[in-house]
């Protein structure tokens, strides 16, 4: 039986260490403070009895739980990231524990009247009677993805303490900078040496994901001409007006706030404008590869049309692909998804197999040769003050890891 108190203590020890990533840094990890938790994790992995515990010059951590079966079975991996998003502060996290949640409003911060309410966050009602860990309303919590780390470390500790549970070789990996899109960039797949892996980085209990967006970023620059406004007739070209033509020409309802499920979008997330030059920054997302390519083509065509209208190059665009849908790499080895689904079913967890409206380290790792679906870690409302995690979900995720390890050995699933 995995101890509830032990899970809570471990999780809180992680989230109270500030590991906010820095998108403006070129180093790995992007913030020096990520080393604080990374080094502590190395010590903890050694203390619980893991083998081959390593940390490289970029703070990528790897460790091994050796096989305890004689026959040859696949080597599987479990991966999480220890950084937190720069979208909201992760400094001085003060977790609050709500025992036996009653389904009513939770006052996160009385002084600032910050309330976590099921009227707005209806998923709270899924966890009546359970123990929730919340923020104090002034920071994020960091369950993304310190819940995943808690679960992996706890599962490895449990398997070490219960050698009667048969399993093959298991590799674990903890990465920096996932929240700024760099988590897999310096991950050594060959060194990791797993046939396949799972990221423990999902949300609601039961989530099992092997599809994600195809993703690109686009930077649109619009050139104008600045002239004294008193003498501007026929001479001034206001780049902000041209930029507004560009953004208003894209489908208004194909934006994040109007789409769900498998629907893709164009997302304008930053504008910086003056008369002389305006910059628009977009992300482009779609699960379907053809639709993804069509979205990029639409932006290129729009650029050409506006330039033709003004009879010169007033708009330039640079589009860079960021990551792709892991489905293409996981589909040929669907037994790894089936294995995770079977593990959940055996633990009386209803699998929620759905597409990620985003990306994970697993999407990049899958294209680096390590097929890597994503499994729930239990948290909700990531990247903000309303983040929370049910302790029971973390316990269930820990059990899923143990069950996958057991099934991979006893059912002799093979990487094909």
C-alpha positions, -999 to +999 in steps of 0.1 A: +000+000+000+015+033-011+014+058+019-007+089+014+013+108+039+046+098+022+032+110-012+022+143+003+055+149+020+075+141-011+053+163-034+055+193-010+093+189-008+095+193-046+070+221-051+085+243-024+117+245-045+115+272-071+124+259-105+108+284-129+123+282-164+136+313-182+127+316-219+151+345-223+181+324-213+202+304-237+217+281-211+205+246-201+190+246-177+176+280-184+176+291-148+203+282-122+178+275-095+166+243-114+199+227-102+186+229-066+159+204-072+179+184-098+207+178-073+183+169-046+166+144-069+199+127-076+205+122-039+170+109-034+172+084-062+204+070-047+189+069-012+159+048-024+182+023-040+182+032-077+213+022-098+233+041-124+221+074-112+236+102-134+232+139-140+249+156-169+262+191-175+227+202-186+209+187-155+193+158-173+189+130-147+187+093-155+186+063-133+179+025-135+159+000-116+174-034-127+153-062-139+143-089-114+132-115-140+154-140-158+138-139-192+144-111-217+118-084-215+116-048-229+133-019-211+107+007-204+111+043-192+092+069-173+099+106-177+089+139-161+102+175-160+112+194-129+110+230-142+078+251-139+063+275-163+073+312-165+037+321-171+031+325-134+054+327-104+066+296-087+086+314-060+076+308-024+049+282-031+028+276+000+007+245-005-025+241+013-040+207+021-078+203+020-089+171+037-121+154+027-131+180+002-168+188+006-176+201-029-179+237-019-157+268-026-122+267-014-108+299+000-072+301-013-064+335+000-088+353+023-070+386+022-071+388-015-105+371-019-091+344-042-115+315-044-112+281-061-149+274-069-166+243-085-190+268-101-161+278-124-138+248-122-164+220-123-138+192-123-134+198-086-167+179-081-149+148-093-129+147-061-155+151-034-143+133-003-107+133-014-076+152-002-066+182-024-034+201-024-039+237-036-020+270-038-024+299-014-036+319-044-004+339-050+017+313-069+012+283-091+015+249-074+040+231-096+020+198-100+030+203-137+052+183-134+064+177-099+034+154-094+049+133-122+082+132-105+066+123-071+048+094-088+079+080-106+101+082-075+074+067-053+068+039-078+105+030-080+107+031-042+077+008-040+091-017-065+124-018-047+107-025-014+084-052-030+107-075-051+078-099-053+065-077-081+082-089-112+095-063-137+121-058-164+147-031-165+132+003-159+148+037-168+137+070-153+145+104-166+139+139-153+144+169-175+148+207-173+131+234-194+101+214-207+079+244-201+098+265-226+099+238-252+134+226-247+129+196-224+138+170-250+164+190-269+194+176-251+179+143-240+202+115-249+179+088-262+207+063-268+220+067-233+185+063-219+183+029-236+146+022-233+125+004-259+097+029-252+087+053-224+059+072-209+058+109-198+039+113-166+027+148-175-011+146-181-039+161-160-071+144-150-070+108-136-073+083-165-058+105-192-038+085-218-026+104-248-007+095-279-018+123-302-007+160-300-007+191-321+016+196-350+031+230-340+049+259-357+057+295-348+053+325-371+068+359-369+052+385-391+070+419-396+052+448-413+073+477-426+059+512-427+073+547-433+074+573-405+069+609-417+060+640-397+022+637-393+017+673-404+032+666-438+023+629-441-002+629-470+008+605-497+040+597-478+034+580-444+027+543-443+014+532-409+025+496-404+000+491-376-029+495-401-014+470-425-008+446-396-045+449-387-053+439-423-032+408-419-046+397-385-082+404-396-078+384-427-072+351-408-103+332-397-116+348-365-132+317-352-101+295-357-084+308-325-079+290-292-109+305-275-132+292-302-118+257-308-117+223-290-110+187-296-093+181-329-098+216-341-067+236-349-060+273-347-040+304-354-030+321-321-018+357-321+000+359-287+021+391-290+020+424-309+046+451-308+037+481-330+048+516-341+042+535-373+075+524-388+073+487-379+049+462-364+056+426-353+030+400-349+039+367-332+017+336-338+016+299-330+000+276-355-015+243-343-034+214-359-035+176-352-040+168-389-007+171-409-024+183-441-045+209-422-013+220-405+005+225-438-026+243-451-025+268-422+011+276-429+004+280-466-026+303-458-003+327-439+023+327-467-004+334-493-018+362-472+017+377-470+020+376-508-015+391-513-008+421-491+025+427-508+008+426-542-018+450-530+009+475-519+031+467-549+062+462-527+073+440-499+057+455-468+051+422-450+077+394-443+070+362-425+092+335-410+076+302-401+094+276-381+081+241-372+083+233-335+071+198-330+049+172-347+021+148-338+035+118-320+007+096-334+027+090-365+055+074-344+033+056-318+007+041-342+032+014-354+038+003-318+003+007-304+009-021-279+026+004-257-007+024-255-027-009-250-003-018-222-010+015-203-047+011-209-047-024-196-028-012-165-055+014-158-083-011-163-068-035-139-067-007-113-103+002-119-094+035-136-114+045-166-090+053-194-096+087-210-078+083-244-078+117-261-056+140-281-034+166-263-042+202-273-006+210-269+027+191-268+049+172-244+085+161-242+071+128-255+061+143-289+097+153-295+112+121-280+090+100-302+106+116-333+140+111-317+134+073-317+118+069-283+080+063-286+065+081-257+028+084-249+016+106-220-001+094-189-020+114-163-002+129-133-034+142-117-031+179-115-056+205-128-055+242-138-018+242-146+002+274-150-018+295-126-030+303-091-059+279-093-038+248-098-046+218-076-039+181-074-059+153-057-036+132-036-056+101-045-048+108-082-011+108-075-014+075-057-033+060-086-007+073-111+020+057-089+001+024-090-003+027-128+035+029-132+040-002-110+013-021-130+028-011-164+062-024-152+046-057-140+026-062-172+055-054-195+074-082-178+047-108-172+029-104-206+062-101-224+052-071-245+078-066-272+090-035-290+084-043-327 
